[in-house]
Amino acid sequence: MLINKSVSEFIDQTASDSPTPGGGSVAAFAGGIGAALNAMVGELTFPKKDFEALSTEDQAMLKENHAKFLELVADLKIAVDEDSTAFDSVMVAFKLPKETDEEKKARSQAIQDGYKKALEVPLNTAKLCLEILKLQDGIGRLGNINAITDVGTGTLMAYSGVEAALFNVTINLQSIKDEEYRTNIEREVEKVLAEAKVLRDQLIDVVYERLNG
């Protein structure tokens, strides 16, 4: 499993002629690191007097979001390996027999199903990374000021995970013949990316305000 490799091994394998880990797995890894950084800021926030001075509602929100960051770390670790096998169904489908009309039809359908699976895995990764960005406002505004740069780095990593994963969605979508399916996914990609950009910019503004304040 890719996720069980050391960081050094992961980087070295990425730099090799091996097709995995590719951009999709790296996108999931980036998102996982983004979630982990935000979880770390929570760990550095909760023991502080500033946290105790917050309202009960803000304390509960930060604690709840912290738990969600940890869940996202776990989900994105799984996504690292899921993406490495996402294209397998396409490769298997291309090897199916195509001698008869029935075989050709079955092969064509299997290829289409494979491409859908191949793009749905990175689409899920992008949505998970978007969830990180949605949760960051609280820790950005109220988290330990000494770790505000980690919030900023977490923002950039999570956003990179979104857009990088959507690259893989888009390239696989080009092979889909189902026009309705393509249109629906294209709209979803546009929506996710647009929301991620807005959240990224808002969060980075918060980071710089606290960093320079």
C-alpha positions as CSV (number, residue, x, y, z in Angstrom):
1,M,0.0,0.0,0.0
2,L,1.3,3.4,-0.9
3,I,0.1,5.0,2.3
4,N,2.3,2.7,4.3
5,K,5.5,3.8,2.6
6,S,7.8,6.2,4.3
7,V,7.7,9.8,3.0
8,S,11.0,9.2,1.4
9,E,9.8,6.0,-0.3
10,F,6.7,7.7,-1.5
11,I,8.6,10.6,-3.1
12,D,11.1,8.3,-4.7
13,Q,8.5,6.1,-6.2
14,T,6.6,9.2,-7.5
15,A,9.9,10.2,-9.2
16,S,10.3,6.8,-10.8
17,D,8.9,5.3,-14.0
18,S,6.1,3.7,-12.0
19,P,2.7,5.0,-13.0
20,T,1.7,5.1,-9.3
21,P,1.6,7.2,-7.2
22,G,0.3,9.6,-9.8
23,G,-1.3,13.0,-9.6
24,G,-4.5,11.6,-8.0
25,S,-2.7,9.8,-5.2
26,V,-0.6,12.9,-4.6
27,A,-3.7,15.0,-4.5
28,A,-5.2,12.8,-1.8
29,F,-1.9,12.9,0.1
30,A,-1.8,16.7,-0.1
31,G,-5.3,16.9,1.2
32,G,-4.5,14.5,4.0
33,I,-1.5,16.7,5.0
34,G,-3.8,19.8,4.9
35,A,-6.3,18.1,7.2
36,A,-3.5,16.9,9.5
37,L,-2.0,20.4,9.8
38,N,-5.4,21.8,10.9
39,A,-5.8,19.0,13.4
40,M,-2.3,19.8,14.8
41,V,-3.3,23.5,15.2
42,G,-6.3,22.2,17.3
43,E,-4.0,20.2,19.5
44,L,-1.9,23.3,20.0
45,T,-5.0,25.4,20.8
46,F,-7.0,23.4,23.2
47,P,-4.5,23.4,26.2
48,K,-4.1,27.2,26.0
49,K,-5.8,29.8,28.2
50,D,-7.1,31.6,25.1
51,F,-9.2,28.6,24.3
52,E,-10.7,28.5,27.8
53,A,-11.6,32.2,27.3
54,L,-13.7,31.4,24.3
55,S,-17.5,31.0,24.4
56,T,-18.9,27.5,25.0
57,E,-20.2,27.6,21.5
58,D,-16.8,28.4,19.9
59,Q,-15.1,25.7,22.0
60,A,-17.6,23.1,20.9
61,M,-17.3,24.2,17.3
62,L,-13.5,23.9,17.4
63,K,-13.6,20.5,19.1
64,E,-16.2,19.2,16.6
65,N,-14.2,20.5,13.6
66,H,-11.1,18.9,15.1
67,A,-12.8,15.5,15.1
68,K,-13.8,16.0,11.5
69,F,-10.3,16.9,10.5
70,L,-9.1,13.6,11.9
71,E,-11.8,11.8,10.0
72,L,-10.8,13.5,6.8
73,V,-7.2,12.5,7.4
74,A,-8.3,8.9,7.6
75,D,-10.5,9.2,4.5
76,L,-7.8,10.8,2.4
77,K,-5.2,8.2,3.5
78,I,-7.6,5.6,2.0
79,A,-8.0,7.7,-1.1
80,V,-4.2,7.7,-1.7
81,D,-4.4,4.0,-2.4
82,E,-7.9,4.0,-4.0
83,D,-6.6,6.4,-6.7
84,S,-3.7,4.1,-7.5
85,T,-6.1,1.4,-8.6
86,A,-8.9,3.6,-10.0
87,F,-7.8,3.1,-13.6
88,D,-7.4,-0.7,-13.3
89,S,-11.0,-1.3,-14.5
90,V,-10.3,0.6,-17.7
91,M,-7.2,-1.5,-18.4
92,V,-9.0,-4.7,-17.7
93,A,-11.8,-3.7,-20.0
94,F,-9.5,-2.9,-22.9
95,K,-8.2,-6.5,-22.8
96,L,-11.7,-8.0,-23.2
97,P,-12.4,-9.9,-26.4
98,K,-13.9,-8.1,-29.3
99,E,-14.5,-10.7,-32.0
100,T,-18.3,-10.7,-32.1
101,D,-20.8,-7.8,-32.0
102,E,-21.9,-8.9,-28.5
103,E,-18.3,-9.0,-27.3
104,K,-17.6,-5.5,-28.8
105,K,-20.7,-4.2,-27.1
106,A,-19.8,-5.7,-23.7
107,R,-16.2,-4.4,-24.0
108,S,-17.4,-0.9,-24.9
109,Q,-19.7,-0.8,-21.9
110,A,-17.0,-2.1,-19.6
111,I,-14.6,0.6,-20.8
112,Q,-17.2,3.3,-20.2
113,D,-18.0,1.9,-16.7
114,G,-14.2,1.8,-16.0
115,Y,-13.8,5.4,-17.0
116,K,-16.7,6.4,-14.7
117,K,-15.0,4.6,-11.8
118,A,-11.7,6.2,-12.7
119,L,-13.1,9.7,-12.4
120,E,-15.4,9.1,-9.4
121,V,-12.4,8.3,-7.2
122,P,-10.6,11.6,-7.7
123,L,-14.0,13.4,-7.6
124,N,-14.5,12.0,-4.1
125,T,-10.9,13.2,-3.2
126,A,-11.7,16.7,-4.4
127,K,-14.9,16.8,-2.3
128,L,-13.0,15.6,0.8
129,C,-10.4,18.3,0.3
130,L,-13.2,20.8,-0.1
131,E,-14.6,19.7,3.2
132,I,-11.3,20.7,4.8
133,L,-11.6,24.2,3.5
134,K,-15.2,24.4,4.7
135,L,-14.0,23.6,8.3
136,Q,-11.1,25.9,8.5
137,D,-12.6,29.3,9.3
138,G,-13.0,28.6,13.0
139,I,-9.4,27.3,13.5
140,G,-8.2,30.2,11.3
141,R,-9.9,32.9,13.4
142,L,-9.6,31.3,16.8
143,G,-6.8,28.9,16.7
144,N,-3.4,29.3,18.4
145,I,-1.9,32.4,16.8
146,N,1.6,30.9,17.0
147,A,0.4,28.2,14.5
148,I,-1.4,30.5,12.1
149,T,1.1,29.7,9.3
150,D,0.2,26.0,9.7
151,V,-3.4,26.9,9.0
152,G,-2.3,28.8,5.9
153,T,-0.2,25.9,4.7
154,G,-3.1,23.5,5.4
155,T,-5.3,25.8,3.3
156,L,-3.0,25.7,0.4
157,M,-2.5,21.9,0.6
158,A,-6.2,21.3,0.8
159,Y,-6.9,23.5,-2.2
160,S,-4.1,21.9,-4.2
161,G,-5.8,18.6,-3.4
162,V,-9.1,19.9,-4.8
163,E,-7.8,21.2,-8.1
164,A,-5.2,18.4,-8.6
165,A,-7.9,15.7,-8.1
166,L,-10.2,17.6,-10.5
167,F,-7.5,17.4,-13.2
168,N,-8.0,13.6,-13.2
169,V,-11.7,13.9,-13.2
170,T,-11.6,16.1,-16.3
171,I,-9.2,14.0,-18.3
172,N,-11.2,10.8,-17.7
173,L,-14.4,12.6,-18.5
174,Q,-13.2,13.2,-22.0
175,S,-13.6,9.5,-22.7
176,I,-17.2,9.3,-21.5
177,K,-19.8,9.0,-24.2
178,D,-22.9,9.5,-22.0
179,E,-23.7,13.2,-22.6
180,E,-26.0,13.6,-19.6
181,Y,-23.5,12.0,-17.3
182,R,-20.7,14.2,-18.7
183,T,-22.8,17.4,-18.3
184,N,-23.7,16.5,-14.7
185,I,-20.0,15.8,-13.8
186,E,-18.8,18.9,-15.6
187,R,-21.2,21.1,-13.6
188,E,-20.1,19.4,-10.4
189,V,-16.5,20.0,-11.2
190,E,-17.2,23.7,-11.8
191,K,-19.1,24.0,-8.6
192,V,-16.5,22.3,-6.4
193,L,-13.6,24.3,-7.9
194,A,-15.4,27.6,-7.7
195,E,-16.3,27.1,-4.0
196,A,-12.8,25.9,-3.2
197,K,-11.3,29.0,-4.8
198,V,-13.5,31.3,-2.8
199,L,-12.8,29.5,0.5
200,R,-9.1,29.5,-0.2
201,D,-8.9,33.2,-0.8
202,Q,-11.0,33.9,2.3
203,L,-8.9,31.7,4.5
204,I,-5.6,33.1,3.2
205,D,-6.9,36.6,4.0
206,V,-7.6,35.5,7.6
207,V,-4.1,34.0,7.9
208,Y,-2.5,37.2,6.7
209,E,-4.6,39.4,8.9
210,R,-3.6,37.4,12.0
211,L,-0.1,37.0,10.8
212,N,0.4,40.8,10.3
213,G,-1.9,41.9,13.1
